Amino acid sequence: MNHVVHWEIGGRDLDALAAFYEELFGWKSSSFDPDYRLVEADEGVGGGLMRCRDDMPAYVTIYVEVDDLSASLAAAERLGGTPLLPPTPIPGVGEFALLSDPEGNTIGILHPA
């Protein structure tokens, strides 16, 4: 079974976004790079907060671990979904891709290094 291994919340003002969730839920985040903060989990699944580019809307998505990104994108398309972003490397982490389900929800898939 493929499991949710990461979640992500994106918005324009990363500092305000981090402050909001840190105050609301007691989350602690640390800088991964200038546009991304990792949120560690003592329990459950950790995630990230991302500064959206100008051409991106604010969003919330989950990432599911898969064995083969290309095969998963092809299966999603066969089932009525739409590939949104091809396999993309994340140095030191693995690679990911994005798809939308038949209802338009964006889902991330991740193949770890």
C-alpha positions in Angstrom: 0.0 0.0 0.0 1.2 3.5 -0.8 1.3 5.8 2.2 1.0 9.5 2.7 4.6 10.6 3.5 4.5 14.4 3.4 2.0 17.3 3.2 2.5 20.8 2.0 0.8 24.2 2.5 1.8 27.0 0.1 1.1 30.7 0.2 2.6 34.1 -0.8 4.0 35.2 2.6 6.1 32.3 4.0 7.0 34.0 7.2 3.4 34.9 8.0 2.3 31.4 7.0 4.9 29.8 9.3 4.0 32.1 12.2 0.3 31.3 11.8 0.7 27.6 12.0 3.4 27.7 14.7 1.0 29.8 16.9 -2.1 27.9 16.0 -0.8 24.3 16.3 2.5 24.7 18.1 4.4 23.5 15.0 8.1 24.1 14.7 9.5 24.8 11.3 13.0 25.1 10.0 14.4 26.6 6.8 15.1 24.1 4.0 15.8 26.9 1.6 14.6 30.5 1.3 11.3 29.5 -0.1 10.6 26.3 1.9 10.3 25.5 5.6 10.1 21.9 6.9 7.7 21.1 9.7 8.8 18.1 11.8 6.3 15.8 13.4 6.8 14.1 16.8 3.9 12.0 15.8 2.1 11.6 12.4 3.5 12.8 9.1 5.7 15.9 8.8 5.3 18.4 6.0 6.4 21.7 4.6 5.4 25.3 4.1 6.2 26.8 0.8 6.4 30.3 -0.7 4.3 30.3 -3.9 5.7 31.8 -7.0 3.7 34.6 -8.6 2.0 32.2 -11.0 0.9 29.8 -8.3 -2.2 30.0 -6.1 -2.2 29.2 -2.4 -2.7 25.4 -2.0 -2.7 22.4 0.4 -1.7 19.0 -0.9 -0.5 15.6 0.3 2.3 13.5 -1.1 2.0 9.7 -1.5 5.1 7.5 -1.8 5.2 5.4 -5.0 7.8 3.0 -6.6 7.6 4.5 -10.1 6.6 8.1 -10.8 6.2 7.7 -14.5 4.0 4.6 -14.1 1.9 6.3 -11.5 1.4 9.4 -13.7 0.4 7.1 -16.6 -2.1 5.2 -14.3 -3.6 8.5 -13.0 -4.2 9.6 -16.6 -5.7 6.3 -17.6 -8.1 6.6 -14.5 -9.2 10.1 -15.5 -6.6 12.2 -13.8 -4.1 14.7 -15.3 -0.4 14.8 -14.9 0.6 18.4 -13.9 4.4 18.2 -13.3 6.7 15.5 -14.6 9.2 13.8 -12.3 11.4 16.5 -10.7 14.4 15.9 -8.6 14.7 17.2 -5.0 18.4 17.0 -4.1 19.1 14.7 -1.2 15.4 13.6 -1.0 14.4 11.9 -4.2 12.0 13.0 -6.9 8.4 14.1 -7.1 5.6 14.7 -9.6 2.2 16.3 -9.4 -1.1 15.2 -10.8 -4.8 16.2 -10.5 -7.5 13.7 -9.7 -10.7 13.6 -11.7 -12.2 16.2 -9.4 -9.3 18.6 -9.9 -7.5 18.0 -6.5 -3.7 18.3 -6.8 -1.9 15.3 -5.4 1.9 14.9 -5.1 3.7 11.6 -5.6 7.2 11.0 -4.2 9.9 8.5 -4.9 12.5 8.7 -2.2 16.2 8.6 -2.9 
